[in-house]
Amino acid sequence: MGAGHDHGHAHGAPARGTATTAYRGRLRVALAITLGIVAVQIVGGMLSDSLALVADAAHMTTDALGLGMALLAIHFANRPPSDRRTFGYARAEILAALANCLLLLGAGGYVLYEAIERFVTPAETDGGLTVLFGVIGLVANMVSLTLLMRGQKESLNVRGAFLEVAADALGSLTVIVSALVILATGWQAADPIASLVIGLMIVPRTVRLLRETLDVLLEAAPKDVDIAEVRAHILALDGVEDVHDLHAWTITSGMPVLSAHVVVSAEVLTAIGHEKMLHELQGCLGDHFDVEHCTFQLEPGGHAEHEARLCH
């Protein structure tokens, strides 16, 4: 940068590297619960010959891997920044969320395939045992949901774990309903139908989470930050003539950042000074938008054209 390029940063970097950190203990408990359910449902599926229980166990296995990766992401995200990685490993959370999505899509495909196979090759399912193991899974999942309820509003990684457990709870409920139908009517097709329902619950919500995760990795503007509105607020400040190179993106959950080149009239800069102008810009965004880390470059009129000539 040449002389006269002034930079302003919101005072202090974000206080937390990732919102997931506060929920580390709860994630550990949820992981232990999930592993316990997997073991119980595998045994239950083998004893009762219930595809729905086996499908739910397979799904929960991916959930356990996802929770494990969420905890691993916390470890990396809490490592301090360095000259090479100036934001530290905060984005490890997003990479873990991406891996969760891929695992969930694989689990959903597996469940759907096995359900179709069960229609081709029917099996006798023990409804009584299926109900018992389904109820155990449902109760355990409700405990995990309670633990993760609050954190899923603050972290994509915790949200991924929460959605996985929520789908598991619905899956357990579906297993129970299908088993009750078998007990009441003897209709064995209820079991693969329940498996299809579980598979169809997995895929759409995973696609939504995948879209959010890819938005972060592709550095799309945060969904609650309207770039046009940000531009309008900056332009409304006295002395601001133009805004260019305006960018907003998300490093990880709870860490949105913004940068902009702001063209300010020489008269205003001379009258109020660069520091006051920067404070006004930071105050403008801080009052109206949830962006903790802002970087501004103040420029005199005509400087953008000068930069364009240098680039060519």
TAHU-V859570 format. One record per pair of residues at least 4 apart in sequence whose C-alpha atoms are under 8 Angstrom apart, sorted by the first residue. I is the first residue (numbers start at 1). J is the second residue. D is the distance in Angstrom with one decimal. If there is no record, write none. Layout:
i=I j=J d=D
i=I j=J d=D
This chain:
i=1 j=5 d=6.4
i=4 j=299 d=7.5
i=5 j=297 d=6.2
i=5 j=298 d=6.2
i=5 j=299 d=6.4
i=6 j=274 d=7.6
i=6 j=296 d=7.6
i=6 j=297 d=5.2
i=6 j=298 d=5.3
i=6 j=299 d=7.5
i=7 j=295 d=6.5
i=7 j=296 d=5.2
i=7 j=297 d=4.7
i=7 j=298 d=6.7
i=8 j=278 d=5.8
i=8 j=294 d=7.4
i=8 j=295 d=5.3
i=8 j=296 d=5.0
i=8 j=297 d=6.8
i=9 j=282 d=7.9
i=9 j=293 d=6.7
i=9 j=294 d=5.3
i=9 j=295 d=4.7
i=9 j=296 d=6.8
i=10 j=282 d=6.3
i=10 j=292 d=6.7
i=10 j=293 d=5.3
i=10 j=294 d=5.2
i=10 j=295 d=7.0
i=11 j=293 d=7.9
i=12 j=293 d=7.8
i=13 j=292 d=7.4
i=13 j=293 d=6.3
i=14 j=255 d=6.8
i=14 j=292 d=6.3
i=14 j=293 d=6.8
i=17 j=77 d=6.2
i=17 j=78 d=6.3
i=17 j=90 d=5.6
i=17 j=252 d=8.0
i=17 j=255 d=7.7
i=18 j=74 d=7.4
i=18 j=77 d=6.7
i=18 j=78 d=7.7
i=18 j=90 d=6.3
i=18 j=93 d=7.5
i=18 j=155 d=7.5
i=18 j=252 d=6.7
i=18 j=253 d=6.2
i=18 j=254 d=6.8
i=18 j=255 d=7.6
i=19 j=23 d=7.9
i=19 j=151 d=7.7
i=19 j=154 d=5.9
i=19 j=155 d=5.4
i=19 j=253 d=6.3
i=19 j=254 d=6.3
i=20 j=24 d=6.7
i=20 j=74 d=6.6
i=20 j=151 d=7.2
i=20 j=154 d=7.7
i=20 j=155 d=5.8
i=20 j=157 d=6.8
i=20 j=158 d=6.2
i=21 j=74 d=5.9
i=21 j=78 d=8.0
i=23 j=27 d=6.1
i=23 j=148 d=7.7
i=23 j=151 d=6.5
i=24 j=28 d=6.3
i=24 j=71 d=6.6
i=24 j=74 d=7.5
i=25 j=29 d=6.4
i=26 j=30 d=6.1
i=26 j=147 d=5.8
i=26 j=148 d=6.8
i=27 j=31 d=6.0
i=27 j=67 d=6.6
i=27 j=70 d=7.9
i=27 j=71 d=7.1
i=27 j=147 d=7.9
i=27 j=148 d=7.4
i=27 j=158 d=8.0
i=28 j=32 d=6.3
i=28 j=67 d=7.8
i=28 j=71 d=7.5
i=29 j=33 d=6.2
i=29 j=144 d=7.6
i=30 j=34 d=6.0
i=30 j=67 d=7.7
i=30 j=144 d=5.1
i=30 j=147 d=7.3
i=31 j=35 d=6.2
i=31 j=64 d=5.7
i=31 j=67 d=5.8
i=31 j=68 d=7.0
i=32 j=36 d=6.3
i=33 j=37 d=6.3
i=33 j=140 d=6.6
i=33 j=141 d=7.8
i=33 j=144 d=7.2
i=34 j=38 d=6.2
i=34 j=60 d=6.5
i=34 j=61 d=7.8
i=34 j=63 d=7.4
i=34 j=64 d=6.0
i=34 j=140 d=7.8
i=34 j=141 d=7.6
i=35 j=39 d=6.4
i=35 j=60 d=7.7
i=35 j=61 d=7.3
i=35 j=64 d=6.2
i=36 j=40 d=6.3
i=37 j=41 d=5.9
i=37 j=57 d=7.4
i=37 j=60 d=7.7
i=37 j=136 d=7.7
i=37 j=137 d=5.8
i=37 j=140 d=7.3
i=38 j=42 d=6.1
i=38 j=57 d=4.9
i=38 j=58 d=7.6
i=38 j=60 d=6.0
i=38 j=61 d=6.4
i=39 j=43 d=6.4
i=39 j=57 d=7.8
i=40 j=44 d=6.1
i=40 j=133 d=7.1
i=41 j=45 d=5.8
i=41 j=53 d=5.8
i=41 j=54 d=6.6
i=41 j=56 d=7.5
i=41 j=57 d=5.6
i=41 j=133 d=6.3
i=41 j=134 d=7.8
i=41 j=137 d=7.5
i=42 j=46 d=6.2
i=42 j=53 d=7.2
i=42 j=54 d=5.8
i=42 j=57 d=6.0
i=43 j=47 d=6.2
i=44 j=48 d=6.0
i=44 j=49 d=7.9
i=44 j=50 d=7.8
i=44 j=53 d=7.0
i=44 j=129 d=6.9
i=44 j=130 d=6.8
i=44 j=133 d=5.9
i=45 j=49 d=5.2
i=45 j=50 d=4.9
i=45 j=51 d=6.7
i=45 j=52 d=7.7
i=45 j=53 d=5.0
i=45 j=54 d=5.2
i=45 j=130 d=7.4
i=46 j=50 d=7.2
i=46 j=54 d=7.8
i=47 j=129 d=7.6
i=48 j=125 d=5.6
i=48 j=126 d=4.6
i=48 j=127 d=7.3
i=48 j=129 d=5.8
i=48 j=130 d=6.1
i=49 j=123 d=7.3
i=49 j=124 d=6.8
i=49 j=125 d=5.1
i=49 j=126 d=6.7
i=50 j=54 d=6.5
i=50 j=125 d=5.3
i=50 j=126 d=7.1
i=50 j=130 d=6.7
i=50 j=191 d=6.6
i=51 j=55 d=5.9
i=51 j=114 d=7.8
i=51 j=115 d=7.4
i=51 j=118 d=7.8
i=51 j=191 d=6.4
i=51 j=192 d=6.5
i=51 j=195 d=6.8
i=52 j=56 d=6.1
i=52 j=175 d=5.8
i=52 j=191 d=5.8
i=52 j=192 d=6.5
i=52 j=194 d=6.1
i=52 j=195 d=4.8
i=53 j=57 d=6.1
i=53 j=130 d=7.1
i=53 j=133 d=7.9
i=53 j=134 d=7.3
i=53 j=172 d=7.9
i=53 j=175 d=6.6
i=54 j=58 d=6.2
i=55 j=59 d=6.2
i=55 j=111 d=5.6
i=55 j=195 d=6.5
i=55 j=198 d=7.9
i=56 j=60 d=6.1
i=56 j=168 d=6.8
i=56 j=171 d=6.3
i=56 j=172 d=7.2
i=56 j=195 d=8.0
i=56 j=198 d=7.5
i=57 j=61 d=6.2
i=58 j=62 d=6.8
i=58 j=107 d=6.8
i=59 j=63 d=6.4
i=59 j=104 d=7.4
i=59 j=107 d=5.7
i=59 j=108 d=7.6
i=59 j=168 d=7.4
i=60 j=64 d=6.1
i=60 j=164 d=7.9
i=60 j=165 d=7.9
i=60 j=168 d=6.8
i=61 j=65 d=6.4
i=62 j=66 d=6.1
i=62 j=100 d=7.7
i=62 j=103 d=6.0
i=62 j=104 d=6.5
i=62 j=107 d=7.0
i=63 j=67 d=6.1
i=63 j=100 d=7.8
i=63 j=104 d=7.8
i=63 j=161 d=6.9
i=63 j=164 d=5.9
i=63 j=165 d=7.2
i=64 j=68 d=6.1
i=65 j=69 d=6.2
i=65 j=100 d=7.8
i=66 j=70 d=6.1
i=66 j=96 d=7.4
i=66 j=97 d=7.8
i=66 j=99 d=7.6
i=66 j=100 d=5.2
i=66 j=103 d=7.9
i=66 j=161 d=6.7
i=67 j=71 d=6.3
i=67 j=161 d=6.1
i=68 j=72 d=6.2
i=69 j=73 d=6.0
i=69 j=96 d=5.8
i=70 j=74 d=6.4
i=70 j=93 d=6.7
i=70 j=96 d=6.1
i=70 j=97 d=7.5
i=70 j=157 d=6.2
i=70 j=158 d=7.4
i=70 j=161 d=7.9
i=71 j=75 d=6.6
i=72 j=76 d=6.6
i=73 j=77 d=5.9
i=73 j=92 d=5.2
i=73 j=93 d=5.0
i=73 j=96 d=6.4
i=74 j=78 d=6.1
i=74 j=92 d=7.8
i=74 j=93 d=6.9
i=75 j=79 d=6.9
i=76 j=89 d=5.5
i=76 j=90 d=7.3
i=76 j=92 d=6.5
i=77 j=88 d=6.7
i=77 j=89 d=4.4
i=77 j=90 d=4.2
i=77 j=91 d=7.0
i=77 j=92 d=6.0
i=77 j=93 d=6.9
i=78 j=88 d=7.7
i=78 j=89 d=7.1
i=78 j=90 d=7.2
i=79 j=88 d=6.2
i=79 j=89 d=6.4
i=80 j=88 d=5.5
i=80 j=89 d=7.7
i=81 j=85 d=5.7
i=81 j=86 d=5.0
i=81 j=87 d=5.4
i=81 j=88 d=3.7
i=81 j=89 d=7.3
i=82 j=86 d=5.3
i=82 j=87 d=7.7
i=82 j=88 d=6.4
i=85 j=89 d=7.3
i=87 j=251 d=7.9
i=90 j=251 d=6.9
i=90 j=252 d=6.0
i=91 j=95 d=6.5
i=91 j=251 d=6.1
i=91 j=252 d=5.3
i=92 j=96 d=6.2
i=93 j=97 d=6.3
i=93 j=156 d=7.8
i=93 j=157 d=6.0
i=93 j=252 d=6.8
i=94 j=98 d=6.2
i=94 j=156 d=7.2
i=94 j=157 d=6.8
i=94 j=213 d=6.3
i=94 j=216 d=7.5
i=94 j=217 d=7.6
i=94 j=252 d=6.4
i=94 j=253 d=7.9
i=95 j=99 d=6.3
i=96 j=100 d=6.2
i=96 j=157 d=7.0
i=97 j=101 d=6.3
i=97 j=156 d=6.8
i=97 j=157 d=5.3
i=97 j=160 d=6.4
i=97 j=210 d=7.9
i=97 j=213 d=6.8
i=98 j=102 d=6.5
i=98 j=210 d=6.4
i=98 j=213 d=6.2
i=98 j=214 d=7.7
i=99 j=103 d=6.3
i=100 j=104 d=6.1
i=100 j=160 d=7.2
i=101 j=105 d=6.2
i=101 j=160 d=8.0
i=101 j=206 d=5.7
i=101 j=207 d=7.5
i=101 j=209 d=7.1
i=101 j=210 d=5.9
i=102 j=106 d=6.3
i=103 j=107 d=6.2
i=104 j=108 d=6.1
i=104 j=202 d=6.8
i=104 j=203 d=7.3
i=104 j=206 d=6.6
i=105 j=109 d=6.2
i=105 j=202 d=7.3
i=105 j=203 d=5.9
i=105 j=206 d=6.8
i=106 j=110 d=6.2
i=107 j=111 d=6.2
i=107 j=199 d=7.8
i=107 j=202 d=7.9
i=108 j=112 d=6.3
i=108 j=198 d=7.9
i=108 j=199 d=4.7
i=108 j=200 d=7.1
i=108 j=202 d=5.5
i=108 j=203 d=5.9
i=109 j=113 d=6.2
i=109 j=199 d=7.0
i=110 j=114 d=6.2
i=111 j=115 d=6.1
i=111 j=195 d=6.4
i=111 j=196 d=6.9
i=111 j=198 d=7.5
i=111 j=199 d=5.4
i=112 j=116 d=6.4
i=112 j=195 d=7.0
i=112 j=196 d=5.5
i=112 j=199 d=5.4
i=112 j=200 d=7.7
i=113 j=117 d=6.3
i=114 j=118 d=6.2
i=115 j=119 d=6.6
i=115 j=192 d=4.8
i=115 j=193 d=7.1
i=115 j=195 d=5.6
i=115 j=196 d=5.8
i=116 j=120 d=6.7
i=116 j=192 d=7.3
i=116 j=196 d=7.9
i=117 j=121 d=6.1
i=118 j=122 d=5.2
i=118 j=123 d=7.1
i=118 j=192 d=6.0
i=119 j=189 d=7.1
i=119 j=192 d=6.7
i=122 j=188 d=7.6
i=122 j=189 d=7.6
i=123 j=188 d=7.3
i=124 j=188 d=6.5
i=125 j=130 d=7.9
i=125 j=182 d=7.8
i=125 j=188 d=6.7
i=125 j=191 d=7.5
i=126 j=130 d=6.3
i=126 j=179 d=7.8
i=127 j=131 d=6.2
i=127 j=179 d=4.5
i=127 j=180 d=6.5
i=127 j=182 d=5.7
i=127 j=183 d=5.3
i=128 j=132 d=6.5
i=128 j=179 d=7.0
i=128 j=180 d=7.9
i=128 j=183 d=7.0
i=129 j=133 d=6.3
i=130 j=134 d=5.9
i=130 j=175 d=7.2
i=130 j=176 d=6.9
i=130 j=179 d=5.9
i=131 j=135 d=6.1
i=131 j=175 d=7.2
i=131 j=176 d=4.9
i=131 j=179 d=5.7
i=131 j=180 d=6.9
i=132 j=136 d=6.5
i=133 j=137 d=6.3
i=134 j=138 d=6.2
i=134 j=172 d=5.2
i=134 j=173 d=7.0
i=134 j=175 d=5.9
i=134 j=176 d=5.4
i=135 j=139 d=6.2
i=135 j=172 d=7.0
i=135 j=173 d=7.7
i=135 j=176 d=6.8
i=136 j=140 d=6.3
i=137 j=141 d=6.1
i=137 j=169 d=7.3
i=137 j=172 d=5.9
i=138 j=142 d=6.2
i=138 j=168 d=7.8
i=138 j=169 d=5.2
i=138 j=170 d=7.9
i=138 j=172 d=5.2
i=138 j=173 d=6.5
i=139 j=143 d=6.5
i=140 j=144 d=6.6
i=141 j=145 d=6.1
i=141 j=165 d=6.1
i=141 j=166 d=7.4
i=141 j=168 d=6.8
i=141 j=169 d=5.4
i=142 j=146 d=6.3
i=142 j=169 d=6.7
i=143 j=147 d=6.5
i=144 j=148 d=6.4
i=144 j=165 d=7.0
i=145 j=149 d=5.7
i=145 j=162 d=6.3
i=145 j=165 d=6.4
i=145 j=166 d=6.6
i=148 j=152 d=6.2
i=148 j=158 d=7.0
i=148 j=161 d=7.9
i=148 j=162 d=5.9
i=149 j=153 d=7.6
i=149 j=162 d=7.0
i=150 j=154 d=7.6
i=151 j=155 d=6.3
i=151 j=158 d=6.0
i=151 j=159 d=7.1
i=152 j=156 d=6.9
i=152 j=157 d=7.7
i=152 j=158 d=4.9
i=152 j=159 d=3.9
i=152 j=160 d=7.6
i=152 j=161 d=8.0
i=152 j=162 d=6.2
i=153 j=159 d=6.8
i=154 j=158 d=7.7
i=154 j=159 d=7.8
i=154 j=253 d=6.7
i=154 j=254 d=6.6
i=155 j=159 d=5.9
i=155 j=253 d=5.0
i=155 j=254 d=7.0
i=156 j=160 d=6.0
i=156 j=213 d=7.7
i=156 j=253 d=6.0
i=157 j=161 d=6.5
i=158 j=162 d=6.0
i=159 j=163 d=6.0
i=160 j=164 d=6.2
i=160 j=209 d=7.1
i=161 j=165 d=6.3
i=162 j=166 d=6.0
i=163 j=167 d=6.1
i=163 j=205 d=7.7
i=164 j=168 d=6.2
i=165 j=169 d=6.2
i=166 j=170 d=6.4
i=167 j=171 d=5.9
i=167 j=198 d=7.7
i=167 j=201 d=6.6
i=167 j=202 d=6.6
i=168 j=172 d=6.1
i=169 j=173 d=6.2
i=170 j=174 d=6.1
i=170 j=198 d=7.7
i=171 j=175 d=6.2
i=171 j=197 d=7.9
i=171 j=198 d=5.4
i=172 j=176 d=6.3
i=173 j=177 d=6.3
i=174 j=178 d=6.2
i=174 j=194 d=5.8
i=174 j=197 d=7.6
i=174 j=198 d=7.4
i=175 j=179 d=6.1
i=175 j=191 d=7.4
i=175 j=194 d=6.2
i=175 j=195 d=7.9
i=176 j=180 d=6.2
i=177 j=181 d=6.3
i=178 j=182 d=6.3
i=178 j=190 d=5.1
i=178 j=191 d=5.6
i=178 j=193 d=8.0
i=178 j=194 d=6.1
i=179 j=183 d=6.2
i=179 j=190 d=7.5
i=179 j=191 d=7.0
i=180 j=184 d=6.1
i=181 j=185 d=5.8
i=181 j=186 d=7.1
i=181 j=187 d=6.8
i=181 j=190 d=6.8
i=182 j=186 d=4.4
i=182 j=187 d=5.1
i=182 j=188 d=5.9
i=182 j=190 d=6.6
i=182 j=191 d=7.9
i=189 j=193 d=6.2
i=190 j=194 d=6.1
i=191 j=195 d=6.4
i=192 j=196 d=6.2
i=193 j=197 d=6.3
i=194 j=198 d=6.3
i=195 j=199 d=6.3
i=196 j=200 d=6.1
i=197 j=201 d=6.2
i=198 j=202 d=6.4
i=199 j=203 d=6.7
i=200 j=204 d=7.1
i=201 j=205 d=7.1
i=202 j=206 d=6.3
i=203 j=207 d=6.3
i=204 j=208 d=6.5
i=205 j=209 d=6.4
i=206 j=210 d=6.0
i=207 j=211 d=6.2
i=208 j=212 d=6.5
i=209 j=213 d=6.2
i=210 j=214 d=6.0
i=211 j=215 d=6.2
i=212 j=216 d=6.6
i=213 j=217 d=6.4
i=214 j=218 d=5.9
i=215 j=219 d=6.0
i=215 j=220 d=5.1
i=215 j=221 d=7.9
i=216 j=220 d=6.0
i=216 j=222 d=7.9
i=216 j=249 d=7.1
i=216 j=250 d=5.7
i=216 j=251 d=7.1
i=216 j=252 d=7.3
i=219 j=248 d=7.8
i=219 j=249 d=4.9
i=219 j=250 d=6.4
i=220 j=248 d=7.4
i=220 j=249 d=5.6
i=220 j=250 d=7.6
i=221 j=225 d=6.6
i=221 j=226 d=7.8
i=221 j=227 d=7.5
i=221 j=247 d=7.5
i=221 j=248 d=5.0
i=221 j=249 d=4.7
i=221 j=250 d=7.2
i=222 j=248 d=7.0
i=222 j=249 d=5.8
i=222 j=250 d=6.2
i=222 j=256 d=6.9
i=224 j=290 d=7.9
i=225 j=230 d=7.6
i=225 j=248 d=7.9
i=225 j=289 d=6.7
i=225 j=290 d=7.6
i=226 j=230 d=6.2
i=227 j=231 d=6.1
i=227 j=246 d=7.9
i=227 j=247 d=8.0
i=227 j=248 d=7.5
i=228 j=232 d=6.2
i=229 j=233 d=6.2
i=230 j=234 d=6.3
i=230 j=285 d=7.3
i=230 j=289 d=8.0
i=231 j=235 d=6.1
i=231 j=243 d=6.9
i=231 j=246 d=7.8
i=232 j=236 d=6.1
i=233 j=237 d=7.0
i=233 j=284 d=7.0
i=233 j=285 d=7.7
i=234 j=240 d=7.2
i=234 j=243 d=7.5
i=234 j=281 d=6.8
i=234 j=284 d=7.2
i=235 j=240 d=5.5
i=235 j=241 d=6.7
i=235 j=242 d=6.5
i=235 j=243 d=7.1
i=236 j=240 d=7.2
i=237 j=280 d=7.9
i=237 j=281 d=7.9
i=238 j=268 d=7.8
i=239 j=264 d=5.4
i=239 j=265 d=5.4
i=239 j=267 d=7.9
i=239 j=268 d=5.5
i=239 j=269 d=7.9
i=240 j=262 d=6.9
i=240 j=263 d=5.9
i=240 j=264 d=4.5
i=240 j=265 d=6.5
i=241 j=262 d=7.8
i=241 j=263 d=5.4
i=241 j=264 d=5.5
i=241 j=265 d=6.6
i=241 j=301 d=7.5
i=242 j=262 d=6.1
i=242 j=263 d=5.0
i=242 j=264 d=7.3
i=243 j=260 d=6.9
i=243 j=261 d=5.8
i=243 j=262 d=4.7
i=243 j=263 d=6.1
i=244 j=260 d=6.3
i=244 j=261 d=5.3
i=244 j=262 d=6.6
i=245 j=259 d=7.6
i=245 j=260 d=5.4
i=245 j=261 d=5.7
i=246 j=258 d=7.5
i=246 j=259 d=5.8
i=246 j=260 d=4.2
i=246 j=261 d=6.7
i=247 j=258 d=5.6
i=247 j=259 d=5.4
i=247 j=260 d=6.3
i=248 j=256 d=7.2
i=248 j=257 d=5.7
i=248 j=258 d=4.3
i=248 j=259 d=6.6
i=249 j=256 d=5.8
i=249 j=257 d=5.6
i=249 j=258 d=6.6
i=250 j=254 d=7.9
i=250 j=255 d=5.8
i=250 j=256 d=4.3
i=250 j=257 d=6.0
i=251 j=255 d=5.6
i=251 j=256 d=6.2
i=251 j=257 d=7.3
i=252 j=256 d=7.4
i=255 j=291 d=7.7
i=255 j=292 d=7.1
i=255 j=293 d=7.8
i=256 j=290 d=7.7
i=256 j=291 d=5.4
i=256 j=292 d=6.6
i=256 j=293 d=6.9
i=257 j=291 d=5.9
i=257 j=292 d=6.6
i=257 j=293 d=4.9
i=257 j=294 d=5.8
i=258 j=291 d=7.0
i=258 j=293 d=6.5
i=258 j=294 d=4.8
i=258 j=295 d=6.3
i=259 j=294 d=5.7
i=259 j=295 d=4.6
i=259 j=296 d=5.7
i=260 j=295 d=6.6
i=260 j=296 d=5.1
i=260 j=297 d=6.4
i=261 j=296 d=5.8
i=261 j=297 d=4.7
i=261 j=298 d=6.0
i=261 j=299 d=6.9
i=262 j=296 d=6.8
i=262 j=297 d=6.0
i=262 j=298 d=5.0
i=262 j=299 d=6.0
i=263 j=298 d=6.0
i=263 j=299 d=4.7
i=263 j=300 d=5.5
i=263 j=301 d=5.8
i=263 j=303 d=7.9
i=264 j=268 d=7.1
i=264 j=269 d=6.9
i=264 j=298 d=6.6
i=264 j=299 d=6.1
i=264 j=300 d=5.5
i=264 j=301 d=6.5
i=265 j=269 d=6.5
i=265 j=300 d=6.0
i=265 j=301 d=6.2
i=266 j=270 d=6.0
i=266 j=300 d=6.0
i=266 j=301 d=7.5
i=267 j=271 d=6.1
i=268 j=272 d=6.1
i=268 j=273 d=7.6
i=269 j=273 d=4.9
i=269 j=274 d=5.9
i=269 j=277 d=7.3
i=272 j=276 d=6.1
i=272 j=277 d=6.9
i=273 j=277 d=6.5
i=274 j=278 d=6.2
i=274 j=298 d=7.8
i=275 j=279 d=6.3
i=276 j=280 d=6.2
i=277 j=281 d=6.3
i=278 j=282 d=6.2
i=278 j=296 d=7.4
i=279 j=283 d=5.9
i=280 j=284 d=5.9
i=281 j=285 d=6.5
i=282 j=286 d=5.9
i=282 j=294 d=7.2
i=283 j=287 d=5.9
i=284 j=288 d=6.6
i=285 j=289 d=5.3
i=285 j=290 d=7.8
i=285 j=291 d=7.1
i=286 j=290 d=6.6
i=286 j=291 d=6.6
i=286 j=292 d=7.3
i=299 j=303 d=6.1
i=299 j=304 d=7.9
i=302 j=306 d=6.7
i=303 j=307 d=6.3
i=304 j=308 d=6.2
i=305 j=309 d=6.3
i=306 j=310 d=6.4
i=307 j=311 d=6.3
i=308 j=312 d=6.5
